[in-house]
């Protein structure tokens, strides 16, 4: 059951611009999950594996489309370098300095405001093919900031794509295509670490987490695309503000 719930949270909050780390803080507070499940490298890898499968399935047409543009593929992989470098630099200290509730609260509010500003300034003119190398580098730099809890990788990259005047649905697909190398690297890193330290969970737990992450990731992607067709992307910012308020009340008064 813990594996299923964590897979659900990973699937929904990883892809919606509402911060997976903040929701995992709340889930742990509510359900009091066992630490060996949450902190298992193998389980983290499995959850990322479900997210990767969901991206491949949902954006299959877009992936086929960019395969015909080697220059775009090169730019996407180049845009992932800042995240790889920052991830490598903060890995030794991330659990000490980057896991505080206060950082999550600040990030939820600050990047929520950023999302509102980005949508207001969007003209909706560009597609993925129109982006220049410097645009990909800007997106890559912003994506690296999502390593800070409370930020949301999808939120910051979609918002930045909107600031670059991309069409809204193009901004979504660009965000997740750019996320493939990063999420795949996270999967490979956690899986390798799990093998080194011989951390393992039973097969039922792993399969439950994988399927839950995959199914809810797909549902989140379907919801995100349909939502943005009818409503403002910045609507998620107000959810983030409410979540930040909940964290303030819950963790600082509880």
RALIN-V126018 format. One record per backbone hydrogen bond with DSSP energy under -0.5 kcal/mol. NH is the residue of the N-H (numbers start at 1). CO is the residue of the C=O. Records with the same first field share a line. If there is no record, write none. Layout:
NH: CO + CO
This chain:
5: 1
6: 2
7: 3
8: 4
9: 5
10: 6
11: 7
12: 8
13: 9
14: 10
15: 11
16: 12
18: 16
19: 16
23: 19
24: 20
25: 21
26: 22
27: 23
28: 24
29: 25
30: 26
31: 27
32: 28
37: 34
38: 34
39: 35
40: 37
44: 40
45: 41
46: 42
47: 43
48: 44
49: 45
50: 46
51: 47
52: 48
53: 49
54: 50
55: 51
56: 52
57: 53
58: 54
59: 55
60: 57
63: 59
64: 60
65: 61
66: 62
67: 63
68: 65
69: 66
72: 69
73: 69
74: 70
75: 71
76: 72
77: 73
78: 74
79: 75
80: 76 + 77
81: 78
84: 80
85: 81
86: 82
87: 83
88: 84
89: 85
90: 86
91: 87
93: 90
94: 90
96: 93
97: 93
98: 94
104: 100
105: 101
106: 102
107: 103
108: 104
109: 105
110: 106
111: 107
112: 108
113: 109
114: 110
115: 111
116: 112
117: 113
118: 114
119: 115
120: 116
121: 117
122: 119
125: 165
126: 165
130: 127
131: 127 + 128
136: 132
137: 133
138: 134
139: 135
140: 136
141: 137
142: 138
143: 139
144: 140
145: 141 + 142
146: 142 + 143
147: 144
148: 145
149: 98
151: 148
156: 152
157: 153
158: 154
159: 155
160: 156
161: 157
162: 158
163: 159
164: 160
165: 162
166: 161
167: 126
171: 167
172: 168
173: 169
174: 170
175: 171
176: 172
177: 173
178: 174
179: 175
180: 176 + 177
181: 177
182: 178
183: 179
184: 180
185: 181
186: 182
187: 183
188: 184
189: 185
190: 186
191: 187
192: 188
193: 189
194: 190
195: 191
196: 192
197: 193
199: 194
206: 202
207: 203
208: 204
209: 205
210: 206
211: 207
212: 208
213: 209
214: 210
215: 211
216: 212
217: 213
218: 214
219: 215
220: 216
221: 217
222: 218
223: 219
224: 220
225: 221
226: 222
227: 223
228: 224
229: 225
230: 226 + 227
231: 227
235: 232
236: 233
237: 234
238: 234 + 235
239: 235
240: 236
241: 237
242: 238
243: 239
244: 240
245: 241
246: 242
247: 243
248: 244
249: 245
250: 246
251: 247
252: 247 + 248
253: 249
254: 250
